Amino acid sequence: MLIGILFSVLFNFLKDLGFHQLKISRDKKSFEKEHYFHVKMSQAFNRIVFKGDEKKKRKFCTETSEESKSLLFKFTFNNGKTPIVDLCNEVEGRFFLNRNQEVIFEIYSLKNEEVKKSECLLTQVEKMEFLFFDPRDDKKRWVSSWPETIKELPPMMKLELHFKGGKELSYAFFFGRNDFISIGS
């Protein structure tokens, strides 16, 4: 009987230890994905190209899309040098939440419309919302869309992510500065 009790205690201990190791492993993977997302956003937003040659159709706007569960955010940025020649230098970036609850980052060539790169950055996201600080009137308020007709960048943009299970992340990006800040978790 004593051996049975010892085996029971040992079994429960090992089961709990395995559960905690699995949870730590999941938390580490989640942190790594969130960090990668943070890095990708920071790299793209630090390279936004908006002014310059007026003949080029540079973007910084939100719009609705059939593939997106929320507003799609489009912007022109300098992608630098990449192995895909048509995706070097100025490209169009798009961030959106698809119907499978995945945050997608797409890069489109401005030279060849058929060339694009698509990457899933986060999963299990129930809601994604971009907010833009609009200083153009006396109200100086946050707005949830930035139409293409506005020909200037907002000074600040906030991104809010709501995950399955209640987890939330918020990021802020200040244009004209080289920082990208996580403002909550």
C-alpha positions, 0 to 999 in steps of 0.5 A: 500500500505504501508503494502505491501511495509513493507511486501515486505521489511520484506520478502526480509530481511528474505529471505536474512537472511535465505540464509546467514545462509544456506551459513554459515552452508555449510561453517561450514560443509565444514570446518569440513570435511577438518579438518577431512581429515587433521587429518586422513592424519596426523595420517596415515603419522605420522605413516609410517613404511618403514624400518626394517624387509626386509622380510615384503613388506612395501610400499610407492609408487604411482601406477595407478588403475582402481578405481582411477581417478588419481594416487593411493598412497600406504603406510605401516603405524602403525594403532595402536589398532582398534576394527577390529583385522586384521587392528591393527598395520602394515597395508597398506593405500591407498589414491585416488580420485575415479571416483565419485570425492570422496577422498577415504582412504582405510586400508588393512590388511597385515595378511588377504587380505579380510579385509579392511576398506574404508572411503570417506573423501572428495567429489566434488574433481575434481583433486588430485595430490601427489607431492614428493620432489626428492633430489636424483640428482642435480636437486632436484625437485618435481615429480608426482609419486614415484615408488616402486623401490625407496627404500627410503622416500622422505623428503617431500610430497605435496598434492594438491586438486582442488574442483568443483567451483575452491576452492583449498587446498594444504598440505605438509608433512615432513617425519621424523617430526611430523607436517602436514601443510596446505599451502594454501586454 
